[in-house]
Amino acid sequence: MEKNDLTLLTDLYQLTMMQGYQEKGLQKKIVVFDLFYRKNPSGNGYAIVAGLEQAIDYINQLHFSEQDIAYLKGLNIFSETFIEYLKDFRFTGEIYAIPEGTVVFPHEPLMRIKAPIMEAQLIETALLNIINHQSLIATKASRVVWAAQGDPVMEFGLRRAQGPDAGTYGARAAVIGGCCGTSNVLTGKLFDVPVKGTHAHSWVMSFPDELTAFRKYAELFPNACTLLVDTYNTLESGVPNAIKVFQEMKDKGIELKNYGIRLDSGDLSYLSKQAKKMLEDAGFEDAVISASSDLDEYLIASLKLQGAKIGLWGVGTKLITSDDCPAFGGVYKLAAESDENGNFIPKIKLSNNVEKVTNPGIKKIFRVYDKKTGKIKADVIALEEETVDETKVLTLFDDSAKWKRMTLQAGTYTVRELLVPIFENGKCVYQSPKVMEMQAYCNKEKDTLWEEHKRNKNPHIVPVDLSEKLSALKSKLIEEMTVK
């Protein structure tokens, strides 16, 4: 799990295309690829980008070992010349990316790769694998956290994740997206994030009776005593026995902190209300009621609407698997290539599906904020050489419906560029923050969204516009490609 060599984590056709480029003498051609996605997952109004640190590790480790070379040679589909080239393979190009935890929108380049064509081609699959997965889970976590309306949410889906990597890196992404911690101890170790947990039903069942099980747990963890109360009968035995143990602890002079009960089955709204009343009547008003049981953002929102007395949410399966939307849908498309003089020629992919027509050229992203509120007004995808002067009027338009315009007066808005340098000449120039720092940054990012953008159903969509120069270039290329 640590510093894995993922060089062969690629599709075979990347390698066969690389050999083809070499045989056609194209290996020195410099190209530009964009990694982006076309649709927000789960019908969300935004996404949270994640996985950049692992992408950096992948690029830094990129090389073909002797074992890799022997395996590829044994496939009997690659030439000796190509095999020799792979022995000294390293990434020598440039990568710009949007930092982890940033709010992002469809069609914006999350990463921009400029490199010799063979290098840029090889890394496509692994970068998509890494960025797609973690961005998906970070976005799902953000939805769940929003539904909890300020209550802490804990990720604990490891046992239901699609494998160790998905469980570990998914938990990392969930914390970036807003979860207060994870049950995954390996994630805690690797990324220095809080690990949390209670006990299982098997703990209660392993003792002669429920009360004894609770007492033993309280003896072991007096400063983190959360008791699972639904093994036998939640209201008839579980909660009364928990109250008895809390009272015994109090009588012994033990300061009760980080304590409470967990509900894992039944009608969570009804049970939490009844349990809350029982705890308050016994003098334990500050006991936290936590809940699990196949929760997601929709069920949490429903329980909140019903007035459930739950203060901590444990979300597992439906978060770590992004149950309602299993894929992020990121793609990796050629945007420009160099000619024999080193000049970059913009490239475009056409499609009968308008959503799949790509934006050509080497691009950057401007995020435009309302100066007074700090909220996002729009994003603008522009060409690399373009700038925005905040002292001048800024007019934005929808490229697919150009009569839809937004005019911002000078002094009423601010602008930030989203893409930052990650690799230059094959060397990493970026230091990834710690995961909890990314979470704090992500929380600030979400605060730049209007409330209408955050809602989980039918959110208002942030405009992502093209600059006039990029729009004109795109129209020109479309015309050239379709008029023959």
Backbone torsions as a table, in degrees:
resi	resn	phi	psi	omega
1	MET	NA	-20.8	-176.2
2	GLU	-104.5	124.5	175.5
3	LYS	52.7	46.3	179.1
4	ASN	-67.2	145.1	171.2
5	ASP	-85.2	108.5	-176.0
6	LEU	-107.9	24.6	-174.4
7	THR	-57.3	-39.1	-180.0
8	LEU	-86.6	6.3	174.1
9	LEU	-79.5	74.6	-176.9
10	THR	-151.6	163.3	174.7
11	ASP	-82.1	144.7	-177.1
12	LEU	-55.8	-36.0	-175.3
13	TYR	-67.8	-19.1	174.1
14	GLN	-63.9	-42.5	-179.3
15	LEU	-70.8	-40.4	179.5
16	THR	-68.1	-36.2	175.2
17	MET	-65.5	-39.5	178.2
18	MET	-59.1	-44.1	178.8
19	GLN	-63.4	-37.9	178.2
20	GLY	-64.2	-42.1	177.4
21	TYR	-60.7	-40.4	-179.6
22	GLN	-65.6	-45.2	-178.1
23	GLU	-65.4	-27.6	178.9
24	LYS	-92.1	6.4	176.5
25	GLY	72.7	26.0	-176.2
26	LEU	-102.3	6.3	-170.3
27	GLN	-62.7	-21.6	-179.2
28	LYS	-93.6	-3.8	179.4
29	LYS	-64.7	131.7	177.5
30	ILE	-94.4	133.0	-178.2
31	VAL	-129.0	164.6	176.0
32	VAL	-125.2	126.3	175.7
33	PHE	-116.3	145.3	172.1
34	ASP	-109.2	135.5	170.7
35	LEU	-105.4	119.0	-177.2
36	PHE	-150.7	175.4	175.9
37	TYR	-129.8	161.3	-172.4
38	ARG	-105.6	-18.7	-172.9
39	LYS	-148.5	133.2	177.8
40	ASN	-64.1	137.6	179.8
41	PRO	-70.5	149.9	174.4
42	SER	61.6	22.2	-178.3
43	GLY	68.8	22.9	-176.6
44	ASN	-74.5	166.5	178.0
45	GLY	-91.6	-2.8	-177.7
46	TYR	-164.7	175.2	171.0
47	ALA	-132.2	164.3	174.7
48	ILE	-114.4	120.1	-179.2
49	VAL	-81.3	137.8	-179.6
50	ALA	-151.2	161.5	177.0
51	GLY	105.9	-0.2	-174.9
52	LEU	-62.1	-39.6	-178.9
53	GLU	-60.5	-40.9	178.6
54	GLN	-70.9	-32.9	175.2
55	ALA	-64.2	-39.6	177.1
56	ILE	-63.5	-44.8	177.9
57	ASP	-58.7	-42.2	179.9
58	TYR	-60.3	-48.8	-179.5
59	ILE	-63.0	-41.3	-179.6
60	ASN	-64.5	-29.8	-178.0
61	GLN	-91.3	-1.9	-168.8
62	LEU	-67.8	109.7	174.2
63	HIS	-167.9	156.3	179.8
64	PHE	-97.2	116.0	179.7
65	SER	-74.8	171.4	176.9
66	GLU	-59.8	-37.8	178.7
67	GLN	-66.9	-39.6	177.3
68	ASP	-61.5	-46.0	-179.2
69	ILE	-61.2	-44.2	-179.8
70	ALA	-62.5	-40.6	179.6
71	TYR	-64.5	-47.5	-178.1
72	LEU	-64.5	-39.1	177.7
73	LYS	-62.1	-37.6	-178.2
74	GLY	-70.2	-14.4	177.3
75	LEU	-72.6	-18.7	177.4
76	ASN	60.0	35.4	176.9
77	ILE	-125.4	-3.8	-176.8
78	PHE	-114.8	144.8	-178.5
79	SER	-76.2	159.9	177.2
80	GLU	-62.8	-36.7	179.3
81	THR	-62.2	-42.9	179.7
82	PHE	-68.7	-41.3	178.1
83	ILE	-60.3	-40.9	177.7
84	GLU	-63.3	-40.3	178.3
85	TYR	-60.2	-41.1	-177.0
86	LEU	-64.8	-26.4	-176.7
87	LYS	-61.6	-29.6	-179.1
88	ASP	-112.0	19.8	-175.0
89	PHE	-68.1	132.7	171.1
90	ARG	-147.2	155.4	174.8
91	PHE	-80.5	127.7	-177.2
92	THR	-120.2	5.1	-170.6
93	GLY	-92.4	-159.2	-175.3
94	GLU	-120.8	138.7	174.5
95	ILE	-133.4	129.1	168.0
96	TYR	-110.8	147.2	-178.7
97	ALA	-151.8	162.2	173.1
98	ILE	-88.0	130.2	-177.3
99	PRO	-59.5	149.7	178.8
100	GLU	-60.7	143.9	-179.5
101	GLY	90.2	-4.6	-179.6
102	THR	-78.3	139.8	170.7
103	VAL	-70.0	129.5	-178.0
104	VAL	-134.4	166.6	-175.5
105	PHE	-135.3	163.5	-177.0
106	PRO	-57.2	147.1	174.5
107	HIS	75.9	-4.5	177.0
108	GLU	-82.2	133.3	176.2
109	PRO	-63.5	113.3	174.5
110	LEU	-75.7	-30.7	174.3
111	MET	-139.6	145.3	175.0
112	ARG	-127.1	118.1	-174.8
113	ILE	-109.8	125.9	174.4
114	LYS	-122.5	116.4	-173.1
115	ALA	-165.3	166.6	170.0
116	PRO	-54.3	143.4	-168.2
117	ILE	-57.7	-35.7	-178.5
118	MET	-68.6	-37.0	178.0
119	GLU	-69.6	-46.3	-178.9
120	ALA	-63.0	-34.2	-179.2
121	GLN	-70.3	-43.5	-175.9
122	LEU	-60.4	-40.7	-169.9
123	ILE	-81.3	-5.8	-176.9
124	GLU	-53.0	-54.9	-170.6
125	THR	-63.5	-47.6	-177.7
126	ALA	-65.5	-41.7	179.0
127	LEU	-61.6	-43.4	177.8
128	LEU	-63.5	-42.2	179.4
129	ASN	-58.5	-45.5	-176.2
130	ILE	-72.1	-51.5	-175.2
131	ILE	-70.4	-41.6	179.6
132	ASN	-58.4	-48.6	-174.8
133	HIS	-65.5	-52.7	-174.7
134	GLN	-69.6	-34.0	177.1
135	SER	-65.9	-37.2	177.2
136	LEU	-60.4	-49.0	-175.8
137	ILE	-72.4	-37.5	177.2
138	ALA	-61.5	-39.7	179.1
139	THR	-67.8	-43.3	178.0
140	LYS	-61.1	-42.7	179.0
141	ALA	-61.2	-40.7	179.4
142	SER	-61.4	-38.7	177.3
143	ARG	-64.8	-44.5	-179.3
144	VAL	-64.2	-44.2	-179.8
145	VAL	-63.5	-39.1	177.7
146	TRP	-62.2	-41.5	-179.8
147	ALA	-63.7	-30.3	-178.3
148	ALA	-75.9	-9.1	172.1
149	GLN	53.6	45.8	175.7
150	GLY	99.6	-15.9	174.4
151	ASP	-70.6	144.1	176.6
152	PRO	-66.4	145.0	178.1
153	VAL	-122.3	128.3	178.4
154	MET	-107.1	135.4	175.6
155	GLU	-87.9	128.0	175.2
156	PHE	-148.5	53.2	-176.4
157	GLY	-102.4	12.6	-172.4
158	LEU	-50.8	-45.6	-174.7
159	ARG	-68.4	-15.8	179.8
160	ARG	-107.1	-2.6	-179.5
161	ALA	-69.9	158.0	-179.9
162	GLN	-82.8	63.9	176.1
163	GLY	106.3	165.7	-177.2
164	PRO	-59.5	-43.4	-179.9
165	ASP	-62.9	-45.0	-179.7
166	ALA	-62.9	-37.9	179.3
167	GLY	-69.3	-40.7	-175.3
168	THR	-78.3	-50.5	179.9
169	TYR	-76.3	-26.2	173.5
170	GLY	-65.6	-40.8	176.9
171	ALA	-63.6	-39.8	176.0
172	ARG	-57.5	-47.5	-178.7
173	ALA	-65.5	-36.8	179.6
174	ALA	-63.3	-37.9	177.7
175	VAL	-67.7	-41.7	175.5
176	ILE	-57.8	-41.1	-179.0
177	GLY	-71.2	-11.5	174.3
178	GLY	133.9	-6.6	179.2
179	CYS	-66.0	143.1	-176.0
180	CYS	-75.6	-16.9	179.9
181	GLY	177.9	-175.2	-177.7
182	THR	-141.4	156.2	173.4
183	SER	-83.7	-9.9	-174.1
184	ASN	-79.6	107.2	-175.7
185	VAL	-66.7	-35.8	179.3
186	LEU	-64.5	-40.5	175.6
187	THR	-61.5	-41.7	177.8
188	GLY	-59.2	-42.6	-179.6
189	LYS	-68.6	-47.0	-174.5
190	LEU	-69.2	-34.3	-169.3
191	PHE	-123.0	8.1	174.4
192	ASP	54.9	51.0	176.3
193	VAL	-114.7	157.0	-178.2
194	PRO	-62.8	136.9	172.6
195	VAL	-111.3	138.1	-174.3
196	LYS	-139.6	157.9	177.3
197	GLY	177.8	168.4	178.5
198	THR	-120.6	-116.5	174.1
199	HIS	-147.7	167.9	-176.3
200	ALA	-97.0	169.2	174.6
201	HIS	-60.4	-31.4	-178.7
202	SER	-61.8	-29.7	176.7
203	TRP	-61.8	-47.8	-179.4
204	VAL	-63.6	-41.7	-176.9
205	MET	-72.0	-15.7	-177.8
206	SER	-82.8	-4.9	-179.8
207	PHE	-114.1	162.5	-177.2
208	PRO	-56.7	-32.9	179.9
209	ASP	-154.1	167.4	-176.0
210	GLU	-63.0	-42.4	-177.9
211	LEU	-61.3	-42.7	178.2
212	THR	-62.5	-41.9	179.1
213	ALA	-61.0	-43.2	179.5
214	PHE	-65.0	-42.0	-179.6
215	ARG	-62.5	-43.0	-179.4
216	LYS	-65.6	-38.4	179.1
217	TYR	-67.1	-40.0	179.0
218	ALA	-64.4	-35.8	177.3
219	GLU	-64.2	-39.6	-177.9
220	LEU	-74.8	-39.2	-173.3
221	PHE	-131.5	66.2	-177.4
222	PRO	-65.7	-22.6	-178.4
223	ASN	-99.5	5.8	177.3
224	ALA	-152.2	58.1	-171.3
225	CYS	-99.3	91.0	173.1
226	THR	-112.7	119.9	-171.1
227	LEU	-105.7	131.3	179.1
228	LEU	-82.0	115.7	-165.0
229	VAL	-106.3	7.7	-173.0
230	ASP	-111.2	19.8	-177.9
231	THR	-65.1	-40.4	-176.8
232	TYR	-116.7	-61.4	178.7
233	ASN	-152.9	112.4	-169.6
234	THR	-57.8	-53.4	-173.0
235	LEU	-88.8	-26.0	-177.9
236	GLU	-83.6	-32.8	-178.4
237	SER	-128.9	-44.2	-173.3
238	GLY	-58.5	-58.0	-178.4
239	VAL	-66.7	-45.1	177.2
240	PRO	-58.6	-39.6	178.6
241	ASN	-69.0	-36.7	176.3
242	ALA	-63.5	-43.7	178.4
243	ILE	-60.9	-40.8	179.9
244	LYS	-61.1	-42.5	179.9
245	VAL	-67.8	-41.6	178.3
246	PHE	-61.5	-40.1	179.1
247	GLN	-66.5	-39.9	177.5
248	GLU	-62.6	-40.0	177.8
249	MET	-64.0	-43.5	179.6
250	LYS	-62.5	-41.6	179.8
251	ASP	-64.9	-27.8	178.5
252	LYS	-83.1	-0.3	179.9
253	GLY	83.6	12.7	178.4
254	ILE	-79.0	125.8	178.2
255	GLU	-72.0	121.5	-178.5
256	LEU	-83.5	114.1	175.5
257	LYS	-145.9	151.7	-176.4
258	ASN	51.7	48.2	-176.7
259	TYR	-127.0	162.9	178.0
260	GLY	159.2	-157.2	-177.8
261	ILE	-129.1	159.9	174.8
262	ARG	-124.0	134.6	174.6
263	LEU	-105.6	132.7	-176.1
264	ASP	-129.7	8.2	179.5
265	SER	-163.9	169.7	177.6
266	GLY	82.4	-170.3	179.1
267	ASP	-77.7	98.8	-172.6
268	LEU	-64.1	-31.5	179.0
269	SER	-67.3	-54.1	-178.9
270	TYR	-61.7	-48.7	-176.3
271	LEU	-63.3	-39.5	-179.1
272	SER	-67.3	-37.2	178.1
273	LYS	-66.0	-44.2	179.4
274	GLN	-67.0	-42.1	179.6
275	ALA	-64.0	-40.3	179.1
276	LYS	-60.5	-44.7	179.1
277	LYS	-62.3	-42.6	-179.8
278	MET	-64.4	-42.7	179.7
279	LEU	-66.3	-42.0	179.7
280	GLU	-66.0	-42.5	179.3
281	ASP	-61.4	-28.7	-180.0
282	ALA	-88.4	-1.5	178.2
283	GLY	91.9	16.9	-179.1
284	PHE	-115.6	58.9	-176.4
285	GLU	-63.4	-28.3	-175.5
286	ASP	-92.4	4.4	176.3
287	ALA	-65.2	133.1	-178.1
288	VAL	-87.5	130.9	173.5
289	ILE	-99.5	114.9	177.4
290	SER	-106.5	157.2	-176.8
291	ALA	-140.7	148.3	173.6
292	SER	-132.7	-145.3	176.8
293	SER	85.6	72.9	172.6
294	ASP	52.2	45.7	-179.4
295	LEU	-81.0	151.6	167.0
296	ASP	-146.6	-175.1	-175.7
297	GLU	-64.3	-31.0	-177.7
298	TYR	-72.5	-44.6	179.8
299	LEU	-68.5	-39.5	177.9
300	ILE	-61.8	-44.7	178.9
301	ALA	-60.8	-39.4	178.7
302	SER	-65.6	-43.6	179.7
303	LEU	-65.5	-37.7	176.7
304	LYS	-62.8	-41.3	-179.9
305	LEU	-63.4	-32.6	179.7
306	GLN	-81.2	-2.5	178.8
307	GLY	79.9	25.7	178.5
308	ALA	-57.5	142.1	-177.4
309	LYS	-96.2	58.7	-177.4
310	ILE	-112.2	130.4	-176.5
311	GLY	-112.1	-7.6	179.3
312	LEU	-146.8	130.4	-175.9
313	TRP	-113.5	127.2	175.2
314	GLY	-103.5	115.6	-173.8
315	VAL	-119.7	125.0	-173.8
316	GLY	-116.5	-96.7	-170.1
317	THR	-50.2	-50.6	-170.9
318	LYS	-75.5	-13.4	173.8
319	LEU	-90.0	-52.9	-173.0
320	ILE	-68.4	-21.6	177.3
321	THR	-103.7	-2.3	-171.7
322	SER	44.3	62.7	-166.3
323	ASP	-49.2	-41.5	-175.3
324	ASP	-88.3	-8.4	-179.7
325	CYS	-149.5	91.9	-169.9
326	PRO	-79.3	-3.9	-178.4
327	ALA	-142.6	145.7	-178.8
328	PHE	-83.3	-33.7	174.7
329	GLY	84.7	21.9	176.8
330	GLY	-67.4	148.6	179.8
331	VAL	-132.3	169.5	-173.5
332	TYR	-137.4	108.2	-169.9
333	LYS	-127.6	143.3	177.4
334	LEU	-67.2	130.1	-177.7
335	ALA	-116.3	-24.3	-179.8
336	ALA	-163.8	157.4	174.8
337	GLU	-145.2	151.6	-178.4
338	SER	-84.0	148.3	173.3
339	ASP	-94.5	-172.7	-176.0
340	GLU	-66.4	-16.3	179.2
341	ASN	-98.4	3.2	179.7
342	GLY	85.1	6.1	176.8
343	ASN	-85.1	143.6	-177.7
344	PHE	-91.2	129.1	179.8
345	ILE	-103.5	120.4	180.0
346	PRO	-65.8	144.5	-179.8
347	LYS	-124.2	147.4	-179.7
348	ILE	-136.0	144.2	172.9
349	LYS	-107.0	127.0	178.6
350	LEU	-99.6	159.1	179.8
351	SER	-160.9	151.8	172.2
352	ASN	-67.0	-22.0	174.0
353	ASN	-89.1	111.5	-175.1
354	VAL	-55.7	-35.5	-178.8
355	GLU	-61.4	-23.6	-175.6
356	LYS	-95.3	1.4	174.2
357	VAL	-75.8	125.3	-173.2
358	THR	-87.3	163.1	175.1
359	ASN	-94.5	122.9	-173.0
360	PRO	-83.2	165.1	170.8
361	GLY	88.9	174.3	178.0
362	ILE	-88.1	119.8	-165.6
363	LYS	-120.7	162.1	171.6
364	LYS	-133.7	171.4	-179.9
365	ILE	-126.9	126.7	172.0
366	PHE	-101.6	129.3	171.4
367	ARG	-101.8	125.5	-176.5
368	VAL	-105.5	124.1	-178.7
369	TYR	-111.5	148.4	168.2
370	ASP	-71.0	122.6	-173.3
371	LYS	-63.6	-34.6	-176.1
372	LYS	-75.0	-43.0	-174.3
373	THR	-99.2	-21.6	-174.7
374	GLY	78.1	6.9	-179.6
375	LYS	-86.1	153.6	179.6
376	ILE	-70.4	130.1	172.7
377	LYS	-93.0	-42.8	-178.2
378	ALA	-172.6	163.1	167.9
379	ASP	-111.8	147.7	178.9
380	VAL	-126.5	122.8	173.1
381	ILE	-90.5	123.6	-174.5
382	ALA	-131.1	170.6	175.3
383	LEU	-78.4	154.8	-170.6
384	GLU	-54.5	-36.4	-174.5
385	GLU	-83.0	-6.4	-175.3
386	GLU	-78.6	152.8	175.4
387	THR	-133.2	164.7	175.0
388	VAL	-123.9	127.6	179.4
389	ASP	-98.4	109.3	-176.7
390	GLU	-67.0	-11.8	179.2
391	THR	-88.1	3.6	-179.5
392	LYS	-121.9	160.3	176.0
393	VAL	-63.5	137.1	179.3
394	LEU	-117.7	123.3	177.8
395	THR	-112.3	126.7	179.7
396	LEU	-116.0	151.6	179.3
397	PHE	-146.4	153.3	176.5
398	ASP	-78.2	119.6	-175.5
399	ASP	-63.8	-27.5	-179.2
400	SER	-90.0	-9.9	178.1
401	ALA	-151.4	80.5	-166.4
402	LYS	-68.1	-10.0	174.9
403	TRP	-76.3	-14.0	176.6
404	LYS	-84.6	104.6	-174.2
405	ARG	-125.6	152.6	175.9
406	MET	-130.7	123.8	179.7
407	THR	-112.0	122.6	-179.1
408	LEU	-110.6	125.4	-178.5
409	GLN	-74.7	150.4	177.7
410	ALA	-55.5	135.9	178.2
411	GLY	87.1	-4.5	-178.7
412	THR	-102.4	-2.2	-176.2
413	TYR	-141.8	160.1	172.6
414	THR	-128.2	160.6	-175.1
415	VAL	-131.7	140.8	174.5
416	ARG	-132.8	137.1	172.2
417	GLU	-83.5	136.2	-174.9
418	LEU	-90.7	-37.1	-176.8
419	LEU	-78.1	131.6	179.3
420	VAL	-124.7	153.9	-178.7
421	PRO	-69.4	134.6	179.1
422	ILE	-115.5	-49.1	176.4
423	PHE	-125.4	137.1	172.2
424	GLU	-131.0	125.2	-177.4
425	ASN	51.6	39.1	176.7
426	GLY	81.0	-1.2	-177.9
427	LYS	-108.2	134.9	179.2
428	CYS	-72.3	129.4	-179.7
429	VAL	-118.7	14.4	-174.1
430	TYR	-123.9	137.4	177.1
431	GLN	-108.6	115.7	-179.5
432	SER	-69.3	135.2	173.9
433	PRO	-68.3	169.4	172.6
434	LYS	-72.5	158.8	-175.1
435	VAL	-60.3	-42.2	-179.0
436	MET	-68.2	-28.3	173.3
437	GLU	-69.2	-38.1	176.4
438	MET	-64.2	-37.9	179.0
439	GLN	-63.6	-44.1	178.7
440	ALA	-61.6	-41.5	177.1
441	TYR	-63.4	-42.6	-179.7
442	CYS	-62.8	-39.2	178.0
443	ASN	-61.7	-40.4	177.1
444	LYS	-66.6	-38.8	177.2
445	GLU	-59.4	-45.0	-179.2
446	LYS	-65.8	-27.8	177.1
447	ASP	-68.6	-17.3	177.9
448	THR	-82.5	-6.3	175.5
449	LEU	-86.7	144.4	170.7
450	TRP	-71.6	154.1	-178.5
451	GLU	-58.0	-32.5	-179.7
452	GLU	-65.7	-24.4	178.4
453	HIS	-79.3	-21.2	-172.2
454	LYS	-89.3	-21.6	-172.6
455	ARG	-60.5	146.5	-173.7
456	ASN	-78.3	-18.2	177.7
457	LYS	-121.0	131.0	177.5
458	ASN	48.7	55.2	179.5
459	PRO	-70.8	155.2	171.0
460	HIS	-70.8	142.1	-173.7
461	ILE	-100.0	128.9	176.3
462	VAL	-70.2	130.4	178.2
463	PRO	-65.5	134.1	170.5
464	VAL	-120.5	103.9	-172.8
465	ASP	-105.3	163.2	171.9
466	LEU	-100.0	145.5	172.6
467	SER	-64.7	160.1	179.5
468	GLU	-60.0	-38.0	-178.5
469	LYS	-67.1	-42.9	178.5
470	LEU	-68.7	-40.3	178.6
471	SER	-60.6	-42.4	179.2
472	ALA	-65.0	-40.6	178.1
473	LEU	-63.0	-43.7	-179.7
474	LYS	-62.6	-44.9	179.4
475	SER	-62.4	-40.7	-180.0
476	LYS	-62.0	-45.4	-179.0
477	LEU	-67.8	-38.7	177.8
478	ILE	-60.7	-44.1	-179.9
479	GLU	-64.1	-42.4	179.3
480	GLU	-63.5	-35.9	-177.8
481	MET	-79.0	-24.5	-174.1
482	THR	-103.6	-19.6	178.6
483	VAL	-102.5	102.2	-177.0
484	LYS	-116.3	NA	NA
